Amino acid sequence: MREQGATVICIANLGDKAVAALADECIFVPQLPERHLIYAETVCLQLLSYCFAVQAGIDVDNPRNLVKSVAVE
């Protein structure tokens, strides 16, 4: 991906320098047991996608292509 000009972003445990060296940007999460790590990573990915959407000018409160039955209260 890097050879094609992409910025590589990784999510790694705090202090994991081997993984951080492979990426352009690294988001560190605390060292947790494997079964709890998914929650820390999910929060980071959701915040990252939110920031990308806002920066791209996408209305995050009114997503496109949402089925009407889901959107209507």
C-alpha positions in Angstrom: 0.0 0.0 0.0 2.8 2.4 0.8 4.4 1.7 -2.6 1.1 3.0 -4.2 1.3 6.2 -2.1 -1.1 5.4 0.7 -0.5 6.5 4.3 -0.4 3.4 6.6 -2.1 3.8 9.9 -1.9 1.0 12.5 -3.4 0.3 15.9 -0.9 -1.3 18.3 -0.4 -2.0 22.0 1.3 0.7 24.0 5.0 0.3 23.6 5.0 -2.0 20.6 7.7 -0.3 18.6 8.0 -3.1 16.0 4.5 -2.5 14.6 4.9 1.2 14.9 8.0 1.1 12.7 6.0 -0.4 9.9 3.4 2.4 9.7 3.4 6.1 9.0 1.0 6.8 11.8 0.3 4.7 14.9 -2.6 4.8 17.4 -1.6 3.2 20.6 -4.1 1.4 22.9 -3.3 0.2 26.4 -2.1 -3.4 26.8 -5.2 -5.4 27.6 -6.1 -9.1 27.6 -6.9 -10.3 24.1 -10.6 -10.6 24.8 -10.8 -6.9 25.9 -8.5 -5.5 23.2 -11.3 -5.5 20.7 -13.2 -2.8 22.6 -10.3 -0.4 22.7 -9.6 -0.9 19.0 -13.2 -0.4 18.1 -13.4 2.9 19.8 -10.3 4.1 18.0 -11.6 3.0 14.6 -15.0 4.6 15.2 -13.4 7.9 16.2 -11.1 7.7 13.2 -13.9 7.1 10.7 -15.9 9.9 12.3 -13.1 12.4 11.9 -12.5 11.3 8.3 -16.2 11.7 7.5 -16.4 15.2 9.0 -13.2 16.2 7.2 -14.6 15.0 3.9 -17.8 17.0 4.5 -20.1 14.0 5.0 -23.1 14.6 7.2 -22.5 12.0 9.9 -26.0 12.6 11.5 -27.8 11.7 8.2 -26.1 8.8 6.5 -26.9 8.1 2.9 -28.6 4.9 1.6 -30.2 4.1 5.0 -33.3 2.1 4.5 -36.4 4.2 5.3 -37.8 1.6 7.7 -34.7 2.0 9.9 -34.6 5.8 9.7 -38.3 6.4 10.5 -39.2 6.4 14.1 
